[in-house]
Amino acid sequence: MQATIPFATVEEFAAFDTLIDVRSPAEFALDHMPGAVNFPVLDDEERARIGTIFHQVSPFAARRLGAVLVARNIARHLENGFEHRPKHWRPLVYCWRGGQRSAAMVLVLNQVGWSARQLRGGYKSYRRKVLADLAQLPPRYRFVVLHGPTGSGKTALLEALLAGGGQVLDLEKMAHHKGSVLGEAVPSGETAASSQPGQKAFETQIWQALCAFDSQCPVYVESESRRIGKLSIPPALFETLIASPCLRLVAPLQARVAHLLDRYEDLYRQPDWLRNRLEYFVAQHGRKQVEEWRQLLDAGRWAELAEAIVRKHYDPAYRRSEDSLYQQARSAQVLEFAILDQDAMMRAARALLDEARKQHAK
């Protein structure tokens, strides 16, 4: 039986019991194959050390020390990670390009008696597959893009559609960002509650979602610009979205403000962070305007602050950009709300999904 296998579909990987990534923790954190667990044969410091010796001393000296460190780490995993694995355990192992790190792990596991295999081409082969699919898959799906000004319930409707069994591509959730100046994760104590992933990890999440969708049913997604925080939407996906049919959400300003106060509750719990964040508005609205907003913040007048920022910043920005960016925005179906509570979102989601099922049945 061959010790290596080529990159296959995620479904084919399901034949293995465990997908093991033996790269360093830093490599794993940047991105990894879905479902993989990290059992590094070199940690971050060891990997850097080996690389320095390789370039400054000699490849032989690097391999000699690398063998010591790899053997030591594999032994540690055998004692503390794999000790309870049954005899019939079948792991699939990969490293950066299907080289010595994963080969060493597979050799030892097979010598123990497990049926381990090495992924040919490693993470690089997987990454090539992700990029190829992200360039080809998006046009196959029927996206419905939710439009509407800030606070109109787009994210809440996506959540209701998902809860009702609809297909949803929640890009802001994947990006850990709400897509605006105030959309960055709010700090909790001294560290951020959820920082944004790297670009590769973001693309992996999108790829996973696209691979799981049924092309015969609509996929609901929120309108975005090309970037969500520091992350970029893959070009083929973005070009497909801006050409897709649109659904515009409309609600009274006071309903939107109430919805924002509910959805951004974590933001108002950190007034110092919010006060500093308002500095980003100075370039566009001037110091005097921002100081007025800070006074509302300091007084705890949350509703007035939210309404003022929506009126002065978000609504004008929406009018300038949305209709010009998305090609079918002007012909969008309109969905009107009097209030934006959970019941209203669920009713709207059920109506949309029922209509989609009727269209699919024709």
C-alpha positions as CSV (number, residue, x, y, z in Angstrom):
1,M,0.0,0.0,0.0
2,Q,1.3,3.4,-0.9
3,A,2.5,5.6,1.9
4,T,1.3,8.8,0.2
5,I,-2.0,9.8,-1.3
6,P,-2.7,12.8,-3.6
7,F,-4.9,15.7,-2.6
8,A,-8.5,14.6,-2.8
9,T,-11.9,16.0,-1.9
10,V,-12.9,16.6,1.7
11,E,-15.3,13.7,1.5
12,E,-12.5,11.3,0.6
13,F,-10.5,12.5,3.6
14,A,-13.4,11.3,5.7
15,A,-12.1,7.8,5.3
16,F,-9.3,8.7,7.7
17,D,-9.9,8.9,11.4
18,T,-7.7,12.0,12.0
19,L,-6.1,14.7,9.8
20,I,-2.8,15.6,11.4
21,D,-0.9,18.8,10.6
22,V,2.7,18.5,11.7
23,R,3.7,22.1,10.8
24,S,4.7,24.5,13.5
25,P,1.9,26.2,15.6
26,A,2.5,29.5,13.8
27,E,2.0,27.9,10.4
28,F,-1.1,26.1,11.7
29,A,-2.6,29.3,13.1
30,L,-2.3,31.1,9.8
31,D,-4.4,28.4,8.0
32,H,-4.9,24.7,8.0
33,M,-7.0,22.1,6.3
34,P,-10.6,21.8,7.8
35,G,-10.7,19.5,10.7
36,A,-7.0,19.2,11.1
37,V,-5.3,18.9,14.5
38,N,-1.8,20.2,15.2
39,F,0.9,17.8,16.3
40,P,4.0,19.8,15.3
41,V,7.3,17.9,14.8
42,L,9.1,21.3,15.2
43,D,7.8,24.2,17.2
44,D,8.1,27.8,16.0
45,E,11.5,28.4,17.7
46,E,12.9,25.1,16.6
47,R,11.8,25.6,13.0
48,A,13.5,29.1,13.0
49,R,16.6,27.7,14.5
50,I,16.9,24.9,11.9
51,G,16.4,27.4,9.1
52,T,19.2,29.6,10.4
53,I,21.6,26.7,10.6
54,F,20.6,25.5,7.2
55,H,21.6,28.9,5.6
56,Q,24.4,29.9,7.9
57,V,26.2,26.6,8.7
58,S,25.2,23.8,6.3
59,P,22.2,21.7,5.2
60,F,23.8,18.7,6.8
61,A,24.1,20.3,10.2
62,A,20.5,21.5,10.0
63,R,19.3,18.0,9.1
64,R,21.3,16.4,11.9
65,L,19.8,18.7,14.5
66,G,16.4,18.5,12.9
67,A,16.4,14.8,13.2
68,V,17.1,15.0,16.9
69,L,14.3,17.6,17.5
70,V,11.8,15.8,15.2
71,A,12.4,12.4,16.9
72,R,12.0,14.0,20.3
73,N,8.7,15.7,19.4
74,I,7.3,12.6,17.8
75,A,8.1,10.6,20.9
76,R,6.3,13.2,23.0
77,H,3.2,13.0,20.8
78,L,3.3,9.2,21.1
79,E,3.3,9.5,24.8
80,N,0.9,12.4,25.3
81,G,-1.2,12.6,22.1
82,F,-1.6,9.2,20.5
83,E,-1.3,6.9,23.5
84,H,-5.0,5.9,23.5
85,R,-5.4,5.4,19.8
86,P,-6.6,1.9,18.8
87,K,-4.7,-0.5,16.6
88,H,-7.0,0.2,13.6
89,W,-6.5,4.0,13.8
90,R,-6.0,5.6,10.3
91,P,-4.4,9.1,10.4
92,L,-3.6,11.2,7.3
93,V,-0.5,13.4,7.9
94,Y,0.6,16.5,6.1
95,C,3.2,19.3,6.4
96,W,4.0,22.3,4.2
97,R,4.7,20.4,0.9
98,G,4.6,16.7,1.7
99,G,8.3,16.6,2.7
100,Q,10.4,15.3,5.5
101,R,8.3,16.5,8.5
102,S,5.2,14.6,7.5
103,A,7.3,11.7,6.2
104,A,9.0,11.3,9.5
105,M,5.7,11.2,11.4
106,V,4.2,8.7,9.0
107,L,7.2,6.4,9.2
108,V,7.1,6.2,13.0
109,L,3.3,5.7,13.1
110,N,3.4,2.9,10.6
111,Q,6.2,1.2,12.5
112,V,4.0,1.2,15.5
113,G,1.4,-0.6,13.5
114,W,-1.1,2.1,12.6
115,S,-2.1,2.7,9.0
116,A,-0.8,6.2,8.5
117,R,-0.6,8.0,5.1
118,Q,1.2,11.1,4.0
119,L,-0.7,13.7,1.9
120,R,1.3,14.2,-1.3
121,G,2.1,17.8,-1.9
122,G,1.1,18.7,1.7
123,Y,-0.6,22.0,2.6
124,K,0.6,23.5,-0.7
125,S,-1.5,21.1,-2.7
126,Y,-4.5,21.9,-0.6
127,R,-4.0,25.6,-0.9
128,R,-3.8,25.3,-4.7
129,K,-7.1,23.5,-4.7
130,V,-8.7,26.2,-2.5
131,L,-7.5,29.0,-4.9
132,A,-8.6,27.1,-8.0
133,D,-12.1,26.5,-6.5
134,L,-12.5,30.1,-5.3
135,A,-11.9,31.2,-8.9
136,Q,-14.4,28.7,-10.4
137,L,-17.1,28.0,-7.9
138,P,-18.9,31.3,-7.2
139,P,-20.6,31.7,-10.6
140,R,-22.3,28.3,-10.1
141,Y,-24.5,29.6,-7.3
142,R,-27.6,31.8,-7.2
143,F,-26.7,34.5,-4.6
144,V,-29.3,36.8,-3.2
145,V,-27.6,39.9,-1.8
146,L,-29.2,41.7,1.2
147,H,-29.0,45.5,1.0
148,G,-30.0,48.2,3.4
149,P,-28.5,51.0,5.4
150,T,-26.8,50.4,8.7
151,G,-29.1,48.9,11.3
152,S,-31.7,47.6,8.8
153,G,-31.3,44.0,10.0
154,K,-29.2,42.4,7.3
155,T,-27.2,40.3,9.7
156,A,-30.2,39.4,11.8
157,L,-32.1,38.2,8.7
158,L,-29.1,36.1,7.6
159,E,-29.2,34.4,11.0
160,A,-33.0,33.8,10.7
161,L,-32.5,32.4,7.2
162,L,-29.8,30.0,8.5
163,A,-32.0,29.0,11.4
164,G,-34.8,28.3,8.9
165,G,-32.7,25.9,6.9
166,G,-31.6,28.4,4.2
167,Q,-28.1,28.6,2.7
168,V,-26.2,31.5,4.1
169,L,-22.7,32.9,3.4
170,D,-22.0,35.0,6.5
171,L,-18.8,36.8,5.4
172,E,-18.8,39.2,8.4
173,K,-18.9,36.3,10.8
174,M,-16.1,34.5,9.0
175,A,-14.1,37.7,9.0
176,H,-14.8,38.5,12.7
177,H,-15.7,42.0,11.7
178,K,-19.0,43.9,11.2
179,G,-17.7,45.6,8.1
180,S,-17.6,49.3,9.3
181,V,-15.4,51.7,11.2
182,L,-17.0,50.5,14.4
183,G,-17.1,46.9,13.2
184,E,-13.8,45.7,14.7
185,A,-14.0,43.2,17.6
186,V,-14.5,45.0,20.8
187,P,-11.8,44.4,23.4
188,S,-12.6,42.3,26.5
189,G,-10.3,43.3,29.3
190,E,-6.8,43.6,27.9
191,T,-7.2,41.4,24.8
192,A,-9.5,41.5,21.8
193,A,-12.6,39.3,22.1
194,S,-12.0,37.9,18.6
195,S,-9.3,39.3,16.2
196,Q,-9.7,38.8,12.5
197,P,-8.2,35.6,11.0
198,G,-5.5,35.7,8.3
199,Q,-6.5,36.0,4.6
200,K,-5.8,32.3,4.0
201,A,-7.9,31.2,6.9
202,F,-10.7,33.5,5.7
203,E,-10.5,32.0,2.3
204,T,-10.6,28.5,3.7
205,Q,-13.8,29.3,5.5
206,I,-15.4,30.6,2.3
207,W,-14.2,27.6,0.4
208,Q,-15.7,25.2,2.9
209,A,-19.0,27.0,2.7
210,L,-19.1,27.0,-1.1
211,C,-18.3,23.4,-1.3
212,A,-21.2,22.5,1.0
213,F,-23.9,24.6,-0.9
214,D,-26.5,23.2,-3.2
215,S,-26.3,25.1,-6.5
216,Q,-30.0,24.6,-7.1
217,C,-31.0,26.7,-4.1
218,P,-30.3,30.4,-3.4
219,V,-27.4,31.5,-1.2
220,Y,-28.1,34.5,0.9
221,V,-25.3,37.0,1.6
222,E,-25.0,40.5,3.0
223,S,-23.7,43.3,0.7
224,E,-20.1,44.2,1.4
225,S,-17.3,46.3,0.0
226,R,-14.3,44.5,-1.4
227,R,-12.7,44.4,2.0
228,I,-14.1,43.5,5.4
229,G,-11.7,45.0,7.9
230,K,-8.2,43.9,6.8
231,L,-9.5,41.0,4.7
232,S,-10.3,40.9,1.0
233,I,-13.2,39.0,-0.5
234,P,-11.9,36.6,-3.2
235,P,-12.2,38.4,-6.6
236,A,-14.4,35.9,-8.4
237,L,-16.8,35.8,-5.5
238,F,-17.0,39.6,-5.3
239,E,-17.6,40.0,-9.0
240,T,-20.4,37.4,-8.8
241,L,-22.0,39.1,-5.8
242,I,-22.0,42.6,-7.4
243,A,-23.9,41.1,-10.4
244,S,-26.4,39.1,-8.3
245,P,-30.1,39.9,-7.6
246,C,-30.6,42.1,-4.5
247,L,-33.1,42.3,-1.7
248,R,-33.4,45.7,0.0
249,L,-34.3,45.9,3.7
250,V,-36.2,49.1,4.7
251,A,-37.1,50.2,8.2
252,P,-37.9,53.4,10.1
253,L,-34.8,55.2,11.6
254,Q,-36.0,54.7,15.2
255,A,-36.4,51.0,14.6
256,R,-32.9,50.8,13.1
257,V,-31.5,52.7,16.1
258,A,-33.2,50.3,18.5
259,H,-31.8,47.4,16.5
260,L,-28.3,48.8,16.6
261,L,-28.4,49.3,20.4
262,D,-29.3,45.7,20.7
263,R,-26.8,44.3,18.2
264,Y,-23.9,46.5,19.4
265,E,-24.5,46.0,23.1
266,D,-20.9,44.8,23.6
267,L,-19.6,48.1,22.1
268,Y,-21.5,50.3,24.6
269,R,-20.1,48.2,27.4
270,Q,-16.6,49.5,26.5
271,P,-17.1,53.3,26.4
272,D,-13.3,54.0,26.6
273,W,-12.6,51.9,23.5
274,L,-15.6,53.5,21.7
275,R,-14.4,56.9,22.6
276,N,-11.0,56.3,21.1
277,R,-12.5,54.6,18.1
278,L,-14.5,57.7,17.3
279,E,-11.2,59.3,16.4
280,Y,-11.4,57.6,13.0
281,F,-14.3,59.9,12.1
282,V,-12.3,63.1,12.5
283,A,-10.8,63.1,9.1
284,Q,-14.2,63.0,7.4
285,H,-16.4,64.9,9.9
286,G,-14.1,67.2,11.7
287,R,-12.9,67.5,15.3
288,K,-16.0,69.6,16.4
289,Q,-18.5,67.0,15.3
290,V,-16.6,64.1,16.9
291,E,-16.3,66.0,20.2
292,E,-20.1,66.4,20.1
293,W,-20.5,62.6,19.7
294,R,-18.0,62.0,22.5
295,Q,-20.1,64.2,24.8
296,L,-23.1,62.1,24.0
297,L,-21.0,59.0,24.8
298,D,-19.7,60.4,28.1
299,A,-23.3,61.2,29.1
300,G,-24.5,57.7,28.3
301,R,-27.0,59.0,25.7
302,W,-26.6,55.9,23.6
303,A,-29.7,56.2,21.4
304,E,-28.8,59.8,20.5
305,L,-25.3,58.9,19.7
306,A,-26.3,56.0,17.5
307,E,-28.9,58.1,15.6
308,A,-26.4,61.0,15.1
309,I,-23.7,58.7,13.7
310,V,-26.2,56.9,11.4
311,R,-27.6,60.2,10.1
312,K,-24.3,62.0,9.6
313,H,-22.0,59.1,8.6
314,Y,-23.6,55.7,7.7
315,D,-26.7,56.8,5.8
316,P,-24.8,59.2,3.5
317,A,-22.1,56.6,2.9
318,Y,-24.7,54.0,2.0
319,R,-26.4,56.3,-0.5
320,R,-23.1,57.1,-2.1
321,S,-21.9,53.5,-2.5
322,E,-24.5,50.7,-2.5
323,D,-26.5,51.5,-5.6
324,S,-23.3,52.3,-7.7
325,L,-21.4,49.1,-6.6
326,Y,-24.1,46.4,-6.9
327,Q,-25.5,46.3,-10.5
328,Q,-29.0,45.1,-9.6
329,A,-29.4,47.2,-6.5
330,R,-31.8,49.7,-8.1
331,S,-34.2,46.9,-9.2
332,A,-34.0,45.1,-5.8
333,Q,-37.1,43.5,-4.2
334,V,-38.0,45.6,-1.2
335,L,-38.7,44.0,2.2
336,E,-40.2,46.5,4.7
337,F,-40.1,46.2,8.5
338,A,-42.0,48.2,11.1
339,I,-39.8,46.8,13.8
340,L,-36.6,44.7,13.7
341,D,-37.1,42.2,16.4
342,Q,-36.5,38.4,16.2
343,D,-40.1,37.5,15.4
344,A,-40.1,39.9,12.5
345,M,-36.8,38.4,11.1
346,M,-38.1,34.9,11.4
347,R,-41.4,35.7,9.6
348,A,-39.5,37.3,6.8
349,A,-37.1,34.4,6.6
350,R,-39.9,31.9,6.4
351,A,-41.6,33.8,3.6
352,L,-38.4,34.1,1.6
353,L,-37.6,30.4,2.1
354,D,-41.1,29.3,1.2
355,E,-41.0,31.3,-2.0
356,A,-37.6,29.9,-2.9
357,R,-38.9,26.3,-2.4
358,K,-41.9,27.1,-4.6
359,Q,-39.6,28.4,-7.3
360,H,-37.4,25.3,-7.0
361,A,-40.4,23.0,-7.3
362,K,-41.5,24.5,-10.6
